[in-house]
């Protein structure tokens, strides 16, 4: 026991006299451990990129926290004396670092309530993006174009202070990452075309384009409804006929499909609809001269 006590006293004395060396040793050791653990977790995650990102982000935040705590332990005596000497400036320091403190508390809120994880789609303050990194001060997201309903990355990066997730409403849109209930409108001027024939054509085309993934879409739709506790549109396609304030015919098409297929299916249905409308309109116009000739002949026969 005496030998162990002597060793502890020697180490304690060395650390007290060489705090700078101890601090550098601590930082280097933690970075080496982080690197080794990072490689191990990366191998364990395999092809799951989202899990690898999540573990890497958690490892980075944990390492940073341990380094800060370790440095506080090493420099505890100096910090105590410094705290006594700057007691009069504590209020000024708190005010100067208020934003950092709020962001740190926001990070604690995110870690405890887990409103989202790495890889989730999140909407905050009219911005939507995929969370790629979250540290003690900020959360980084890749912006997603939801407004134009293309659901593609815009190429811009959003860096959101963590305190925003406490003071503003945060929406988790993670269920939209794989499948989404997408609606779009087809608008045409009034014409001598049977609207319900056009509706049947649109519905048949939409169902045809969605047939290849209908089973997966149905299972995913059921899972989302079970998790959220509410019914959502889908998985079957639907078409609704209405009119605009200008008196134009509006076909609202709703489909439940993979997010990456939204634009492709919408363009195919639109192309088929425009081709159908053009052919039907051309056919209706060709019948008009024949109808006029027939009416004239009937009038002549009556005379």
N, C-alpha and C positions, 0 to 999 in steps of 0.2 A: 504493500500500500504506500509506503514511504517513497519508493521509486516512482510510482505513478503520480503521486502528489508533486514530487520534484519536477517531473516532466511537464505536468500541467502548469506549475509555477513558471518554469522556464519559457514555455510556449506563451503563457499569458504576458510575461514580462517582455518577450520578443515582440508580440503584437502591439503592446502598449508603446514600445519605443520605436517601432517601425510600422506605423499605421499605413503609410503610403504603399509600402511593399505588400502589406496584407491586403490592402484594397485592390491593388493590381492583380495579386494572386487570385483573389476571389472572383474578379471579373473574368479573368482568363479561364479559370476553372469552370465557371458557369457557362461561358461561351463554348468551351470544348464539350461539356456535357450536353448542351443544347444541340450542337452539331451531330454528336453521336446518336442522341435520341431521335433527332430529325430524320437521319438516314434509316434508323430502325423502323420508325413509324411509317416512313415512305414505302419501305419494302412490305410492311404488314398491310398497308392500304391497297397495294397492288394496282389494279386498273381503276379503282374508285377515286377519281380526281377530287370529287367533292369532299370525301372523307379525309383525303390527304390535306386539302386546304384547311379543313376544320381543325385537324390535329396540329398542323403547323402554326396556325394562328393562336391556338390555346397554348402551345409550347412557348411561343415568343412572349406572350403576355405573362405567363408564369415565370419565365426566366427573368424578365424585367423586374417583376415584383420581388423575386428572391434576391436579385442584385441590390435593389434599393434597401430591402430589409437588412441584408448582410452589411452594407455600408453604414447603415444607421447603428448597427450593433458595434462595428469596429470603431466608429467615431462617436460613440454615445457620450463619452466624457467631454469631448470638445463641444459637442452639440449642447450639452447641458450648460456649460459655461457660456457658450454663444447665446443660448436662449435667455440666460439671465442678463446678458449684456445688451440684448436687443429687445428686451421686454417692452420698452417704450414704443418700439416701432412695429409691434405685432399687428395692430389695427391697420397700419399702412400696408404691411406685407399682405394681409388678408385681402384688402381692397385691390391691391395690385395684381394679385393672383386669383381673383374671384372667378374669372372665366375658366382657368385651369382647374380650380376646385370643383366648379359645376360640371365640367366635362368628366372629371374623375368620378364624381358621384353618379353621373350618367352611365359611365362604364360599369359601376357596381350595380346599378339598376338593370342594365342589359344582362349582366352575368347572372343576376338573381332571378329575374322574371322571365328571361329568355323569350322575348317577343319575336326574335328571329335568330337564325343561325347562318354560318358561312354558306353561301350558295343560294340562299332564299331571295326571292323577289320582294322588294319592300317599296312601299309608297309613303313618302313624307313630304309635306309642304309642296304638293303638286309636282314632285319629282319621283320617278320610278326607276329603280336600278337593281342590279344583282349584287349582293353583298360579297365582296372578295377579301376584305380585311377589316378587322376591328381591334383597336388598341385601347389604351387607357384614356386617350384624348379624342380621337376621331374614328369614324367609320367610313371606309372607302367603298364606293359602289360604282359599277359600270352602268351608265344610263341606258335605259331600254325605251324604244319608241312605242309607247302605248297609245298616245293621242291619235296618231295616224293609223293605228291598228295593224302595223307591220310586225310588231313584237320582235324587232331586230335590235342589235346593239347600235347605238348612235355614234359610237366612237369617242364619246366624252366621258370623263371620269368625275364623279361627284365625291367630294370630301365633306362629310357632314359632322359637325361637332356633336359629341355624345349628349350634351345637354338638350339638344333639339328633340331627342327621343323621349324626354321626360315632359317637356312643355308643349309638344305638338302631337297631333294624332298620327299614329303609325299604323299602316295597313300591311299585313303580310299577304302577299299575292302568290305564295309559293305554289298553290294548286294550279296556277296558270302556266307554270313552266313546261309541263308536258302536254296537257290537253286544255282546251279553252272553248267556252261557248261564244262563238263569233257571229255577229250580225252585220249585214250590209244591205244597202238599198239599191234597187234597179228602178230607174225613173224613165218614163216614156210619155210623149204627148198622147192625148186621146186619139184613137184611131179605130177603124172598123175591124177590130180584132177581138175575138173572144178571150177575155182576160182569164177565164178559168181554164181554158185550154193551155194558155201560156203558163199559168200557175202549175198545172200538172206536169208540163215539160220541165220547168225549173226544178220541181221537187224530184222528178225522176233522175235528172242529171246530178243533183246534189247527193241523192242517195247512192247513185252509182259511183261517184268519186269518193264517198265515205265508206263504201262496202268493204274495202280491203282491211280496215282497222276497226270495224264496227264492234267486234267482240271485245277487243281491248278497251275501246271507248266506253262500252256499257259497264264493264267492271270498274273502270276508273271513275266514271260518273257515280256509280253506287258507293264507292269508297269515299268520294268527296262529300256526298250527301250524308253518309253515316258520320263522318268526322265533324261536319259543320252543323248537322242537325236540321238542315233545311233542304227543300227541293230546289234544284237548279235546272235551267233549260237543258234539254238533251236527254239521251244521246241521239235521238232520231232527228233528222232534218225537218224543218217546217218552213212554210211560205205564207205570208200574210199580205192581203191586198188592201190598199188604202189609197187615198187621194191627198195631194198636197193642197196648200192654200191657193195655189195657182190653177188647180183643177187638173193636174197631171196625175197619171197612174203611177203608183208606187208599189213595188213588190219588195217586201222586207224578208230577206232570207236569213235563217238562223241554222247554223251547223255546229256540231260538237266534234272537234278534230284536233290532231296534234298541232301544237303551236307553230312549229316550223312549216306546216303545210297550209297555214291560213291563207297567205297571199296567193299561193299556187291554185288552190281550190276556188277561191273567189274569182280569180282571173279566168279560169276555165268555165265556170258557171256563167260569168258575164259574157264571155265570147259566144257560148252556145245560145244564150238568150238574145243577144244582138243579131246573130245569124237567123234565129227563128223569127224574130220580129221583122227583120228585113224581108224575109221570104213571105211571111204572112201578109205584110203590108203591100208588097208588090203584087201578090195574088189578089188581094182585095181591090186594088186599083185597076187591075186588068179586067175585072168583072163589071166595072162601072160603065164602060162604053157599051158592053153587051146588054146591060140593063136598060140603058137609054134607048138603044135600037129596038128592044123588045117593047118598051112602052110606046114608042112612036108607031110601031106596027099595030099594036093593039088599038091605039087611038084612030089610025086610018081605017081599020076594020070596023070600028064603031061608027065611023062616018058613012 
